[in-house]
């Protein structure tokens, strides 16, 4: 990792930069695949599965027999762990239910909102070297609580033509409606446009590689909503001189192993801690099965020494991390100063892994600085707020003249007239 000591604030823009990627060629490839899926449907999806995932699929849908087979392949112990996680995720998201309240803004003018579930949602679950069955729980559980009628899941199959069994078990526990063997850009296109097998959805959720993220952003322009723009995973750790060195190194590496394009950041006011963490990182790195991937991510990462913890939190807010770990004596005080972050972990025992799996909070979070404007996935992500209003004759008296004046000032005479005819009707009844 690169060590930066006492940077001036003018240097922070450089510090908070993420790795840059040339997306021009990638976007062209993505657009071409999406257009083909839109044109040829299932045939295109199967063709790209053969090309990219190296599997010839007679059918895209996961069968009930495959679901039952997966149940036998997942250990009782792992299944119990999945159920613990799902219980906690459900409890946390149940507490987010919207309770609308009717408000009388003026006599006779009543306004309120109702929360309505998005009818059809699509969940993308990455496969590859790390099949993220935990993400199934994070995405499907709140969708089920919200009341989404159709929950469609796409995930790439292995070369044997089957989906990772833990993904299928998690999907059944969380209440997924339909599961399809489709990965990458072709899966996003299928859910955005609909094919003979895969239903068109109204909103797509889920992480993925650069191609998946580009595909989500492209289809969001005209065809379907998406959860958020996103990039590679990241973590920022704020630590003081009393922080646990082993814990810090473990937390940094837990994010670095996601991919070579991930990024981790340590901010501290302790000179000694910078040196100790660097040494501990090297020790722990050598023991990781994915050490080559983690090492590449560390090349994109930074250890930053600042003058005090106020400057540390200011730098973190400028970085707007996906995950923020505060491992300091006064973590509760610093927590009140957090403005930009996806999910925050407080104290030495709150490792980011807890939120990734089983604490109950959602791990689908804004990355690449998008935490300045986006929230992580939550129950509201699966809902729309429909606004209602009711006016009585008294309501027309209350706001009618104001509406007429404002409409006239905007030179929208038909708008004014819609109120004027009502005012006259109310007066004629008196």
Secondary structure, DSSP 4 states (H G I P E B T S, - for coil): -EEEES--GGGHHHHTPPPP---HHHHHHHHHHHHHHHHHTHHHHHHHHHHHS----S-SBPPHHHHHHHHHHS-HHHHHHHHHHHHHHHHHHHTT------EEEETTEEEEEEEEE-SEEEEEE--TTS--HHHHHHHHHHHHHHT-SEEEEEE---TTS---HHHHHHHHHHT-SEEEE--HHHHHHHHHH--SSSPP-SEEE----HHHHHHHHHHTTTT-EES----S-EEEEEE-TTS-HHHHHHHHHHHHTT-TT-EEEEEES-HHHHHHHHHHHHHHHTT-TTHHHHHHHHHT-EEEE-SSHHHHHHHHHHH-EEEEEEESTTHHHHHTT--SEEEEEESTT--HHHHHHTSSS------TTGGGT-PPS-GGGGEEEEEEEEE-HHHHHHHHHHHHHHHHHTT-HHHHHHHHHHHHHHHHT-
